[in-house]
Amino acid sequence: MSRLGVPAPVPARSRGVSRLLWQDPGQVRLGMRRFRLGPARDLLEEAGRSFTTGFNAMVAGEPGRIDDLRDDLRGFAYEGAGMACATLDLLTLTGGRRLRELLSGQGLLHPHLIHLGTGWAYARMRLRPMWGIRSVHPLLRWMAHDGFGFHQGFFCADRTVGRQRTAGLMDRTRRAIFDQGLGRMLWFHECARADDVALRIAEFPAGRRADLWSGAGLAATYVGGASTRDLERLASAASGDGFRAHLAQGSAFACAFRLISGVVPDHTVAAAPVLCGAEVDEAAAWTDTALVALGHNACSGEDYQAWRAGIRKAWARRDRDT
């Protein structure tokens, strides 16, 4: 939808490479994927269609169409644009030129979502994240593994959710970030039903549940779709499972993503006190403080995990003090 409430123009199929890469918006329909359906279906599918709009706009050379979307949907579109730029860069062996231009230009306010989108590109091309693309953000680049996990869960749910498989050749750090993305996807898989998300996470081995809870907290806060009462049950379930801090860490990530973009929707404002025990600006500040604590040279997967751990520590201090 546009800012005026009318449907935003969808990029038409172009000729050449653009036509070959064009993504069908219908692929995000939850019913087609055999996901759970519920009251949040329209909201979640709208987010998915915005993703494909961003992808198609970028490969068609019409990036301005992203700005025709409603303000709170543009983040999803820039995630799709990140996938498009990474795909084109990998196909043309540019080393990430288009991706860097997007990050420093039109997508400046959505760096996290763009890096998540790169993981979709790698998954779609059957490559491991970060191969062939240089000089993007040294720490945010690890979010490609998160996007990779979301993609695999969304399009290979029987294998990734049902049989609980991960991608091969992944070390512990990469697998943890992959699971954060899978946890985000479970919010879509269970149609934002908090109780069903909790039950689905409970089916996984204990060693994977912390990161799944993190992803669920991120999606619940960024995407929305649940009432305050549902979010309270989600927080209670995470506490009972021993991973309340991880849920808060994911939620704090979402608060930061939204605050940086300049658009903080009502559902994010409502989720932050429930899942983080703090308002959006305070929760987002935890992510900044934890990042600064890593120093200027943070770039490894271990640094990324330390960033997440620092956010959990900030939440624990806040929870203890209150």
N, C-alpha and C positions, 0 to 999 in steps of 0.2 A: 504494500500500500504506500502511496505517497503521503507527504505531509498534509495534503488536503483530504485524505481519506479515500481517494480513488485508487484503483489498482495501478501499481507502478508498471511502466512499460518493461516488458521482458525482452532482452536482446534476442533478435531473430537468429536463426542458424545462418552462419556465414559460409563463404566458400573456403576451399582449401583446408589447412590445418585446423582452423577454427571450427569448421563443420565436423571434422573428425573428433574433436575434443568436446563438443557441445554436450552439456549434461541435462538430462531430462528432469525437470522439476518434480515429476511424478514419482521418481525413485525414493523420495523422502516420505511418502505416505506410510503411516505406521501400519495400517491394515495390510498393505502389500508386503511389508516386512514380517508380518505375523507377530507384531508387538502387541502388548496389552493396550486396549482402548479405554478412554475415559474422558472426563470433562476437560482435561488439559490438551486434548488432541489437537484442536485448532491452533492453539498457541505454539505447540511444539512443531507442528507441520509448517507453520508460518516461519519459524526460525530456520527450518530446513530449506524452504523455498528461497529465503533470503540468501542462504549460503550458495545455492545454485545460481541465483541471480548475480551474485558477486563474481562467481567463477566465469559464467558465460559473458558477462560484461567485459571482463578482463581479456579473455581470449579473443573476443570480437573487436578489441581495440576501442571499446566504448566505456572506459572506467567511470565517466561522469554519471552513468546511470545508477551507480551505487548511491549517490547523493539524492536520488529520487525516492529512496526508501524512507520509511519512517525512522526518526532519529534512533529509537531504541533497538531497531533491527539492523543497523548498519554494521555493528560488530560482527554479526553472523556473515554478512556480505563480505566483509574484509577477511574473514577466515577463508571464505571461498576464493577471494582474490589471491590470498597467500598460496592456496593450493594451485591456482592457475599459473601464477608467476613461477613457482617452483617447478611445475610441470614443464613449462616452456623453457626454463633455464636448463633443466636436465636434458630435454630433447635436443636443445641447440648447443649444449656444452658451453654456456656462457659463464659458468662459475658462480651464478647467483646474481647477475647484473639486474635483471628485472625485479627480483625480490628486494634487493637493496634500494632500488629506485622507489618501490612502493613504500618501504619502511621509512625512507627519508622524505617522502613527498606526501601523496594523498592519504596514505595510511598511517601517518605519523602518530595519530592518537589511538591507534589500535595495534600496538606492537605485539602484544601477547597473543591476540587472536590470529594475527598473520602468521606467527610462528607455529601455532597449533595447526593452521591450514597446511603448512609445509609437510606435516606428517601424513596428511591425506595423499599428497602427491607421491610420496615414497611408497605408501601402501598400495596405491593404485598401479604403480609401475614395478611393484615387486622388488623394491630396493630397500636397503636399510637406511634409516634416517641419517642425515648429515653427509651422505656420500655425494661428492660432486658439487657442493655449494660452499663457497668460502666467504668469510668476512661478513657474516650477519652477526647479530648480537652474541657475544661470547657465552653468555649464560642462558638467555632466553632460547637459544637454538636447541637446548635440551627439551623444550616443549614439543618439538617435533615427535618425540617418542610418545607423548601424551596424545597428540593428534593421530598418530599411528594406531594407538590402542583404541581410540574412539572409532576410527574407520573399521578396524577389524571386528569390533563388537557389533557395529551397525550393519555391516554387509555380510559378515560370517558369524551370525549369532549362534547358530547351532554348534559350531566348533568352539567359539570363544566364550560364550556364556554357558551353553548347554554342557559341553564337554570340558570347559574351563581350560582350554589350551591357550598358550601364548605363542608369539612368533619365536622361531628358533634362533640360535646364535645370539642370545641376549644375556648380558651379565646381570648381576643383582640390581645394580642401579638402573639400568635401562628397563628392566622388567618392572621395577617399582613405578617408574614414570609411566610406562605402558598401562599399568593397572590404574593409575589416576585417570587416564583417558577412558579406560573401560568403565570406571565408576561414573564418570560423566555420562557415558552412553546409557548406563543403566537407568538414569533419570528419564530418558526417552523410551527405553525398552519397557519400563513399567508405567509409562504415561504419567509421570510425576506423582504417583501414588506412594506416599511415604512408607506406609506399612509394607507394601509389596517390594519397594526398593530394599528395605531392611531385611526382609525375608530372603530376597535374592542374594544379597551380600552374605547372609548367614550360611548359604550353601557352599561358599568358597572356603578353602583352607585358611586357618587363622593367620598364617604368614602372609596372606595376600589381602586380608580384609582392611588393614589400616589404610592402604593406598586407595582402595575402592571407596572407603568412607570419605576420603579427601576429595575424590572426584565427584561424589554425590553432593557434598557440600558446595562445591564450586558450581555445579549445574543448578542446584536448587536456588542459589542466590543470584546467579547470572541470568538464567533462563526464566525461572519462576514457574508458576503452575500449581502451587500448593498453598493452602490456607495457613494462617498462623498456627492453628491447632494441629494441622498435619506436620508442620515443621517442628512443633514441640514434641510430637511423637517420634519424629526422625532423630532429634537430639537425644531423646530418652533412650531410643534403641542403640544409638552410637555409644552412649554412656554405659549401657548394660553390656555392650560388647567390648568395652575397654578402650574405645577409640574416639572418645569425645573430642580430644585435642586435634585429631586428624580431620574430623568434620569441620571444626572451626578454622583450621588452616586453609582448607579448600574454599570455605566461605569468604575468608579474608582475601584470598587471591581474587575472587570474583568482585569484591568491593573495590579492590585496587584497579582492576580492569575497567570497571564502570566509571570510577572517579577520574581516571586518566582520560577516558573518552569524552568527558564533559557531560555525559547523559547518565543519570542515575534514576532508573525507573522505580515506581512505587514498590514493586515486589522486592527489589533489592533493599530498599529502605526498610521494609517490613521484615525481611529475612535476617538482616545483620544482628539485631538485638537478640533474636531467638537462637541463632546458630553460633554467633560469636560472643554474645553477651556484651556487645558494644555497638555504637552507632557506626555507620559506614566509614566516616572519615577516620575514626580511631582504629578500626580494624584494618583499613588500608594502610595506615601509618605503620602498623606492625610489619608489613611487608617491606616498607622502605627502610625501617630501622634494621631489620634482619639482613637486608641486602647490603647496607652500608657497613655492617659489622664484618662482612666477608672481605672487604678491601677492594682495591681497584683491579686486582688481577684474577678475580674469580671467573673461572671458565670451565671447570671440569664438572663431570656428573656428580662427583662427591660434593662440590661446591653447591650445586643445585639442590642436593638433598640437605645440605647444611642450611641453606636458605629456608627450606620448608620447616626444618627442625627449629630454627630461630623464631619462626612465626608461632609455632606450637608453644615454645617457651614463653613468648609474650602473652599468649592467651592464658597459659597456666598462671602466670603472675597476676594477670587481671582477675582471673577466676578466684585465686587465693585471696586477693585483697578485698574482693567484694563478698 
